[in-house]
Every structure is written in C-alpha cells, then in structure tokens.
C-alpha cells in the first residue's frame, strides 16, 4: 500500500544562520497510510505542531519534501494549494476558530461556499453533519452559546463538510474538560474506525495515545521512536462500559451558557449582522461618528442595537480610537512607500508601528528576544504571509520552538489587537 502522507528529510529552521537560530524540525521522515490513525506525541516545543502544519501546507519549510496522495506539496501553485486545502485536508484546532457572528449552521456550511455549492445544498450537508455529531439542535445559535465540547464538534463538522480524506487535529481537547475531551476523542475514533478516514492528531496527553494505530514520539525537533498500538480496540470498549449520567456536565454547561448569554446579551443574530454592516460603513467613512452612535442607541425594533446613551458613547469612542491608530499605521506605510531612499519594506515599517501600539496596552513584560520574535511575526502578518490563526500559534509557541512563548490568553489578546489594527474592511 502506498502512503497517503510521506515526509522526507523535513527541516524547519527559524532565523537561519543567525545567533538566535531555532531548529523546530530537523531531518524528520515519516509515512502515514490511508485509513490510519496516528498521533504525534511529545512535550510542548518538541515540534509536533510544526510538523502538522508543515504537512498541511500551512508552514514554510526550510528543506525536505512532503507528498500527499502522491503530489509534492511544495510544487503546488497558490491556486492548487487552495484547492488542496479545500478538498483534501480538514483542520481542527484547539481554539475552535468558529466565526462568532455566524450561526452554527453557517459556520459548518461556509467551506462549501468556496466550492460554489448552492445555499440549499450546503445547508443540507451542514445539517447532516450536525445531526451526526449530536449538535443539530443548536444550528441557529451562535457558537458562544455552546459549551466547549459542543463547539469542537461543530468545528469537526466544518472540517468534514467538503468530505476530505484526511483530518488533522492540533490539540483538539486542550480547552475541554475531561468528559468533553473523551467525547471528542471517541468521535475521532469512530470517524477513523467506521469511515476509514485518515486521522493525524497532535497531543501532549499520554491518555490519548490508546486511540491511535501508531504513535510518533517527538523530542527537540526529532521523531525519537514509533510505537504501534496492539491494544487499540480495548480503549473504546472500556469507554463504552463506563456508566454515563442521565445529564452530562457538558449539557448542563451548555444550558447555563445559553441562559447567561440570553440574560446579559440578548441581541438577535440579525442585530449582530446589522452592527457589523454599520461598523464596516463607519470604517469606510460612509457613516459619520454621530450617525454610528445614533445607530447604537436606536432600539432593536427600529433596526438599531438598543444600547443606553452612555454605553453607545463609550463604544463609539473605542471605535474612533482604533480608527485613529489604524490611520496612523497606514500613514507610516505610505511614507515608507513615498521615501525612495528608505530601503525598509513598507510592511515592516507598518509592523513596527503596530508593535509599539500593541505593547502600550500589553500588561505583561517581554524581554528583547521575545520582542524580536513578536516583531517578526507581526511583520509576517502585516505582509500577508501568515494568517491570524498562524499568528496565535507562533505567539504561543515556546522560544526554543521558534515562537514568542506567550500564555494562551496573552497570545489571543496580542493577535486580536494586531488583527484589529491591520485588517481592512470587507
């Protein structure tokens, strides 16, 4: 049998040849076969997530070759790579990355839009998967109204909506309680066992290893050993024997989350979309400051948001501050473009200004190596070489692994601020 994934002598090195050079992966080789469930296992910073992203085509590699379905990923054009991501690989992440302004159904159906599937067809496919994973009753809710376990099920449904043969999961249970984690792992097991879908999972939790056919143990950017699991079927059998409560903690948490959301922020999906449109119009200068504030204070029944006068004014001031900062950042880039003697990349000039702005509101402390790394990743995001998802990943990645080493909440805060300052209106 030919491998569906083949990695040959793969290396990923950051800051090559410099004093702070970091080798995330070095001369790694591996083969994964169709219908196999494999796990890359090791401590934080060992290179397992870097390997997963390199295989999926989301990570730049320094040397080596990656083949998926016999095709060399490094030789694909941008258009071919986009089609490859759309049809051949489904990605599941620790942080779900659901779009909070879209309903659960629309989140799952979204990838089919890029395949030009008509609305009725993509919604039918999305609902079929939601029913399969037991979250169809939440189809019209927003993601934040669901528990973590339910959001991850939605994320898995989204990853599978285009029916890719390979599903890749990066610490998919990292944000879940133990009960929800087991439910997600059982779901992945069944996708592999019943549908023969190839599963590639990254984890640092030894309790997950029993689900895989093979486990690739990693340390310091190397695969140190490969262990075949001879007792895999016993794991799921033991789980099925466990007595389940009449009402799971996951279900109770979901109901509580929904009630809290309803009591504290009972805005309809229509109102949220209207707010997004108003924000976009204000960003593009189609709405004045006063008109935007009036929209916020206008009752929902009249097409507004229904905020109190003080709250509407506070949010308007925050938006104006962001717009001012973005204008200054844009001005810095324009000056760099106009200055013929300035050899700096305009995206880097813009990135430096963004970094100074972000650090003003950052409550933690960063030493020089961390600031250097942060600046580099902001520049990459500014120039469009990495997306928000990858920015968060690099901010969380340890210094030894080539990242900044921020805690999850700090990485999200910094990435969100950078995104707010640089993202253009749609």
CORJO-V51508 format. One record per pair of residues at least 4 apart in sequence whose C-alpha atoms are under 6 Angstrom apart, sorted by the first residue. I is the first residue (numbers start at 1). GAP is how many residues later the second one is. D is the distance in whole Angstrom. If there is no record, write none. Layout:
i=I gap=GAP d=D
i=I gap=GAP d=D
This chain:
i=3 gap=28 d=6
i=3 gap=29 d=5
i=3 gap=30 d=4
i=4 gap=29 d=5
i=4 gap=30 d=5
i=4 gap=64 d=5
i=4 gap=65 d=5
i=5 gap=26 d=6
i=5 gap=27 d=5
i=5 gap=62 d=6
i=5 gap=63 d=5
i=6 gap=24 d=6
i=6 gap=25 d=5
i=6 gap=60 d=6
i=6 gap=61 d=5
i=7 gap=22 d=5
i=7 gap=23 d=5
i=7 gap=58 d=6
i=7 gap=59 d=5
i=8 gap=21 d=5
i=8 gap=56 d=6
i=8 gap=57 d=5
i=9 gap=18 d=4
i=9 gap=19 d=5
i=9 gap=20 d=5
i=9 gap=55 d=5
i=10 gap=17 d=5
i=10 gap=18 d=5
i=10 gap=53 d=6
i=10 gap=54 d=4
i=11 gap=14 d=5
i=11 gap=15 d=4
i=11 gap=16 d=5
i=11 gap=51 d=5
i=11 gap=52 d=5
i=12 gap=12 d=6
i=12 gap=13 d=5
i=12 gap=49 d=5
i=12 gap=50 d=5
i=13 gap=9 d=6
i=13 gap=10 d=4
i=13 gap=11 d=6
i=13 gap=49 d=6
i=14 gap=7 d=6
i=14 gap=8 d=5
i=15 gap=6 d=5
i=16 gap=5 d=5
i=22 gap=380 d=5
i=24 gap=23 d=5
i=24 gap=197 d=5
i=24 gap=377 d=5
i=25 gap=22 d=6
i=25 gap=196 d=4
i=26 gap=195 d=6
i=34 gap=164 d=6
i=35 gap=161 d=5
i=35 gap=162 d=5
i=35 gap=163 d=4
i=36 gap=162 d=5
i=37 gap=161 d=6
i=37 gap=162 d=5
i=37 gap=175 d=5
i=37 gap=176 d=5
i=38 gap=162 d=5
i=38 gap=174 d=5
i=38 gap=175 d=6
i=38 gap=176 d=5
i=38 gap=177 d=6
i=39 gap=161 d=6
i=39 gap=162 d=5
i=39 gap=163 d=6
i=39 gap=176 d=5
i=40 gap=8 d=6
i=40 gap=162 d=5
i=40 gap=176 d=5
i=41 gap=162 d=5
i=41 gap=163 d=6
i=41 gap=176 d=5
i=41 gap=177 d=6
i=42 gap=162 d=5
i=42 gap=175 d=6
i=42 gap=176 d=5
i=43 gap=161 d=6
i=45 gap=353 d=6
i=45 gap=356 d=5
i=46 gap=173 d=5
i=46 gap=174 d=5
i=46 gap=175 d=5
i=47 gap=174 d=5
i=53 gap=5 d=5
i=53 gap=6 d=5
i=54 gap=4 d=6
i=54 gap=5 d=4
i=66 gap=6 d=6
i=66 gap=7 d=6
i=67 gap=4 d=5
i=67 gap=5 d=4
i=67 gap=6 d=6
i=76 gap=4 d=5
i=76 gap=5 d=6
i=77 gap=4 d=6
i=84 gap=4 d=5
i=85 gap=4 d=5
i=87 gap=75 d=6
i=87 gap=77 d=5
i=88 gap=76 d=5
i=88 gap=77 d=6
i=89 gap=75 d=5
i=89 gap=77 d=5
i=89 gap=78 d=6
i=90 gap=69 d=4
i=90 gap=70 d=6
i=90 gap=77 d=5
i=91 gap=68 d=6
i=91 gap=77 d=5
i=91 gap=78 d=6
i=92 gap=77 d=5
i=93 gap=76 d=6
i=93 gap=77 d=5
i=93 gap=79 d=5
i=94 gap=77 d=5
i=94 gap=78 d=4
i=94 gap=80 d=6
i=96 gap=56 d=6
i=96 gap=59 d=6
i=100 gap=43 d=6
i=102 gap=4 d=6
i=103 gap=37 d=5
i=103 gap=38 d=5
i=103 gap=39 d=5
i=104 gap=35 d=5
i=104 gap=37 d=6
i=104 gap=38 d=6
i=104 gap=39 d=6
i=105 gap=34 d=5
i=106 gap=4 d=6
i=108 gap=18 d=5
i=108 gap=50 d=4
i=109 gap=13 d=5
i=109 gap=14 d=6
i=109 gap=17 d=5
i=112 gap=5 d=6
i=112 gap=10 d=6
i=113 gap=4 d=6
i=117 gap=5 d=6
i=129 gap=28 d=6
i=130 gap=5 d=5
i=130 gap=6 d=5
i=131 gap=5 d=5
i=145 gap=112 d=6
i=145 gap=113 d=5
i=146 gap=4 d=6
i=146 gap=108 d=5
i=147 gap=107 d=5
i=148 gap=28 d=6
i=149 gap=31 d=5
i=165 gap=32 d=6
i=166 gap=32 d=5
i=167 gap=32 d=5
i=168 gap=31 d=6
i=168 gap=32 d=5
i=168 gap=33 d=6
i=169 gap=32 d=5
i=170 gap=31 d=6
i=170 gap=32 d=5
i=171 gap=31 d=5
i=171 gap=32 d=5
i=173 gap=8 d=5
i=176 gap=4 d=6
i=176 gap=5 d=6
i=189 gap=4 d=6
i=190 gap=4 d=5
i=191 gap=4 d=5
i=192 gap=4 d=5
i=192 gap=5 d=5
i=210 gap=22 d=6
i=211 gap=21 d=6
i=213 gap=15 d=6
i=213 gap=16 d=5
i=214 gap=13 d=6
i=214 gap=14 d=4
i=214 gap=15 d=6
i=215 gap=11 d=6
i=215 gap=12 d=5
i=216 gap=10 d=5
i=217 gap=6 d=6
i=217 gap=7 d=6
i=217 gap=8 d=5
i=218 gap=4 d=6
i=218 gap=5 d=4
i=218 gap=6 d=6
i=260 gap=4 d=6
i=261 gap=4 d=5
i=262 gap=4 d=4
i=280 gap=145 d=6
i=281 gap=5 d=5
i=281 gap=6 d=6
i=282 gap=4 d=6
i=282 gap=5 d=5
i=287 gap=4 d=6
i=293 gap=19 d=6
i=293 gap=23 d=6
i=294 gap=4 d=6
i=295 gap=9 d=5
i=296 gap=8 d=6
i=296 gap=9 d=5
i=296 gap=11 d=6
i=296 gap=16 d=5
i=297 gap=9 d=5
i=297 gap=10 d=5
i=297 gap=11 d=6
i=297 gap=12 d=6
i=297 gap=15 d=6
i=298 gap=6 d=5
i=298 gap=8 d=5
i=299 gap=5 d=5
i=299 gap=6 d=6
i=299 gap=7 d=4
i=300 gap=4 d=5
i=300 gap=5 d=5
i=300 gap=6 d=5
i=307 gap=5 d=6
i=326 gap=95 d=5
i=329 gap=21 d=6
i=333 gap=13 d=5
i=333 gap=17 d=5
i=336 gap=10 d=5
i=347 gap=4 d=6
i=347 gap=35 d=6
i=347 gap=36 d=5
i=348 gap=31 d=5
i=351 gap=27 d=6
i=351 gap=28 d=5
i=366 gap=4 d=6
i=366 gap=5 d=6
i=370 gap=34 d=5
i=373 gap=31 d=6
i=378 gap=4 d=6
i=380 gap=5 d=5
i=380 gap=6 d=6
i=381 gap=4 d=6
i=381 gap=5 d=5
i=386 gap=4 d=6
i=392 gap=19 d=6
i=392 gap=23 d=6
i=394 gap=9 d=5
i=395 gap=8 d=6
i=395 gap=9 d=5
i=395 gap=11 d=6
i=395 gap=16 d=5
i=396 gap=9 d=5
i=396 gap=10 d=5
i=396 gap=15 d=6
i=397 gap=6 d=4
i=397 gap=8 d=5
i=398 gap=5 d=5
i=398 gap=6 d=6
i=398 gap=7 d=4
i=399 gap=4 d=5
i=399 gap=5 d=5
i=399 gap=6 d=5
i=406 gap=4 d=6
i=406 gap=5 d=6
i=412 gap=4 d=6
i=419 gap=4 d=5
